[in-house]
Structures are given as C-alpha cells and as structure tokens.
Amino acid sequence: MAELNLPTDPMILLSYVNTKLRDFYPSLDALCEDADVSKDEIIKKLAAIDYAYNAELNKFV
C-alpha cells in the first residue's frame, strides 16, 4: 500500500479524488484501502468545500 499525500485544499482534493475514481478505482473505499487513508478523513475534508466555496464568493460581495 502506498501512502497517499492528500491535497489540503478541499477543491483540489475533490478534483484529485474524482480523477482517481474516474481513472483508477471503482469506489472511494477501494481508493482509501489502496492508499492506506481513512475514508472519514477524506469525507471530512470534502465537507469543507461548501464553506470554502461560499467564503470565496463572499469576498467579492
């Protein structure tokens, strides 16, 4: 198993996970198992996207 170095930016992480799922893995569980990372950790980081995205939009309002 390879250690997965997750991006810290939630939007980059989302893109990274989507690419891995599209090109290499049939499910998030398979990606997490192969990379030896916690599915909960990824889900927690992705949950920040709505907040981060809205904060970016609010900068311009």
N, C-alpha and C positions, 0 to 999 in steps of 0.2 A: 504494500500500500504506500502511496506517495502522500506526503504531507501537502495539503492544499493551502496555499497562501492566499487567503481571501482578500479581495479589494475592500478597503474600509468605506469608500463612498458607496452608499446604497444604490444609486443609479448605475454605477459601474458594475457593482455586484450583480444586479438584476440582468444586465446585458451579458455578463460573464456566465451566469447560471443558464440563461436562455440559450446561449451559444453551445455550452457543453451538453445541454439536454437535446438540442436540435441535432448536433453532430455526432455525439459520442455515447450518450446514456439514455436508457429507456425511461428513467424516472429519477426524481430527486433522491430517493432512497439509495438507488444504485450509485449515483454520483457521490453521495456522502459516505457510503460504505467504502468505495474505492479510494476516496481521498482521505479517509480517516478523519472526518469532521462531523460535528454534531448537526443534525438536521435542524434542531431547535435554534442553534446559533445562527444559521443562515436565515431561518424564518424571522427571528428577532431583528436581524439587520435589515431584512427586506421590509419589515413593518414600519421602519423609519422613513420609507420613501414618501408616503403621503405627507408627512410632516415636513420633510426636507423640500419636497417639490412646492408645497404651499408657502413655505418660508421664502423660497427663491422668488415666487411670484409676488409676494407681498413687498419685496424690496422695491419694486417698481410702481407700486400703487400709491 
